């Protein structure tokens, strides 16, 4: 069965959207959690994909064949290598930032704090006992809202 470039791009996009649900959260010592800052750098850390994890994309190709196909697709205006080519890649688009901001706002609406607490000289954090349930819920919301957007390399 032939796998098209569009199918590979869509699988990458969906994986990036899915990762964002948990990626916008920073984990701190003691099990507390806080939100990443609203910046391009933090968006990158919330969404990037590892080349080594390409088998998790759900594409019906062997890892070697998929690696060759990915290397051809990555490097366009939207789907780019980050850092050393061959390791980490991501969609760097306004849509990716929209997903990141939506996820940040969703967690903030659920009470997760962000930023520096100058009085206590530490990051603002909280315990979130139902984190896995909330993350799964957000993942579903993100995929429904953003997962089927058309993407190009």
Buried (B, 14 or more C-beta within 10 A) or exposed (E): EEBEEEBBBBBBBBBBBBBBBBBBBBEEEEEBBBBBBBEEEBBBEBBBBEBEEBEEBEBEBEEEEBBEBBBEBBEEEBBBBBEEEEEBBBBBBEBBBEBBBBBBEBBEEBEBBBEEEEEEEEBBBEEBEEBEEBBEBBBEBBBEEBBEBEBEB
